[in-house]
Amino acid sequence: MMFTRDLIEDLARGAAFLGTGGGGDPYIGSMLLKQAMRDVESIKIIGVDEVPPDALVVPSAMMGAPTVLIEKLPNGAEALQSLIEIEEAFGQKAFAVMPAEIGGLNALLPLVLAAKTGLPVVDADGMGRAFPELQMTTFHVHGQPASPISITDEHGNCVVIWSKNDLMGEKLARATVVAMGATCQMCCFAMLGKHLAECGVRGTLTAAIAIGRAIRLAREAHEDPFEALLTALRATDYYKSSYVLFDGKVADLKRETTGGFARGEVRIEAIAPFTGTMEVSFQNEHLVAKQDGVVRAIVPDLIAILDRETAEPITTEGLRYGQRVKVMGASAAPVMRSQAALDVFGPQMFGLPEPFTPVEKLQANFA
Amino acid sequence: MMFTRDLIEDLARGAAFLGTGGGGDPYIGSMLLKQAMRDVESIKIIGVDEVPPDALVVPSAMMGAPTVLIEKLPNGAEALQSLIEIEEAFGQKAFAVMPAEIGGLNALLPLVLAAKTGLPVVDADGMGRAFPELQMTTFHVHGQPASPISITDEHGNCVVIWSKNDLMGEKLARATVVAMGATCQMCCFAMLGKHLAECGVRGTLTAAIAIGRAIRLAREAHEDPFEALLTALRATDYYKSSYVLFDGKVADLKRETTGGFARGEVRIEAIAPFTGTMEVSFQNEHLVAKQDGVVRAIVPDLIAILDRETAEPITTEGLRYGQRVKVMGASAAPVMRSQAALDVFGPQMFGLPEPFTPVEKLQANFA
């Protein structure tokens, strides 16, 4: 498909939903993409099957704390520099770019880079959502290395990391991000088409657009945007088991930026006919939603907090006391729920004591 | 000249003196160099004038906290990897390696690398002593960039930093060092012969050997090693103004490893005919020596603490309560005392309130 300017808002909104509270402010992403597409009619979106086996695909993303990104915008040049470093490291030109994570800002930035370079964007990512740490991808789960990792900032500083494993890559990249002021642009997990075919989460870019479009069309038709959103999610390959878990008002909010992450938790008090209290904790992204102490959804399944009237997804940095919100849960892609995957980004990897239980099973228990 | 195995101990001891308490334990350096020279007859030491104008010279060093290095030895492979990264970045083979700092371990490591590669070592460095931060070199003072900086660890992890300025290079390198476990191998300030001719501190490798040899010969002849040391220092180009400032016993010692540095201060109580108390503060290297509150020597002039019987230089990590020591002061190279140089590594750059005053002037005031 061809991605045109009129799809920017839909992608931004869908990506914000899939960002599960993290991945960076999609408003900033859409501003950057609008600017990048000022003189560009369209960007080519290609399927994983359209990538030749030995062609190089380069995921591009920002890394750091979304709370800082609001005040420290990328200028666009650093993403290009990051891509060029990867091309030099591989001794091969990029055939296409792609999102590392489809959640939030990081869904839009590869399109900004595509608009600058004329490269197509692959309709896939490494998680079908957003995650706070570098190794938390299906690429890593399948043994595809993050290294070489190129990291650039808006001043032209550049760091190229060759790590022996992805956890050390995350550690070195995180140290670099903090030294650069808590946000930067990066490329990592660059790989050949034949490897992407094995480990990419497919179709997530077009899924994000479909999710965003469903909300917009419902609003334009003065229909219930949550009904439309649920219908759209159930039409996707992955997010079929989707539910409105809770409806309420933000009553308490703890949030701090430490070690390059935005961490905290939000407490929401029910609006009838819902009852009780829901607490959602986050490390950049939402990790677990509990209603009166009972787990309703848990990572890697998706937890989104949305404006209860407009279904506008709210990022953790956009949470405010008194907001009226709905909390939604959605199933992650099956590849994200394997034991090997849970060993990388399951609840235990975030220090949570609760085991992973699919949201559809939790929903069946609760109803 | 040809550097042979029998010079290792002399170089290690002289480098420990010039390390002014820092630069890493020279014992470790001499062990590594002995091992590297097991099958190598000699290493060629060349003067700055012997480097062709367009030949690449690569300074090699360890970076981090000497207190950690004692427990985390380099394996030798990482220094070579670091050199290769620089060669690739320049697209040019190294003509020679050299010390970035002649103080402590970092005087010996370039010879370890030379033994492995067969490259000569240039008889020069960037300070004629040791300093805790990357930009604190005459190279930086003359506008020679530290970037590209290659950093490697014993596990094969490698980071290449392209920084827009040397302070950002230090910041990114330091973050990397901490992530790697507080010590690593690095190459930085790689430059062509014609640039080295403008900004290198010449003759410091052979000066270190001469200083170490003077102490050894005096011991072997049962003569006063401090007399021999003063004679040797006064015969060098830079360290002409050298004095025994104090003689006493270590009475108090504060030392901590924070942010990748060994920081602290040592208090020494006089042994007659000396009187009063001397306090020496350090950040990896000794910064200022005060006798009863009066400055006797201050950075960038050299402050060394030595065993009062053998004149063995003591590193900050080797300081112990109850040690009997002499404190010496020595003039830094003239190029290290310019206003431009003091703006980079003068007392204010270490947060000291006292202005720089040459040790010979302080000595004249005191006497």
Interface residues (C-beta under 8 A of the other chain):
Chain A: H155 G156 N157 C158 V159 V160 I161 W162 S163 K164 M168 K171 L172 R174 A175 T176 V178 A179 M180
Chain B: H155 G156 N157 C158 V159 V160 I161 W162 S163 K164 M168 K171 L172 R174 A175 T176 V178 A179 M180
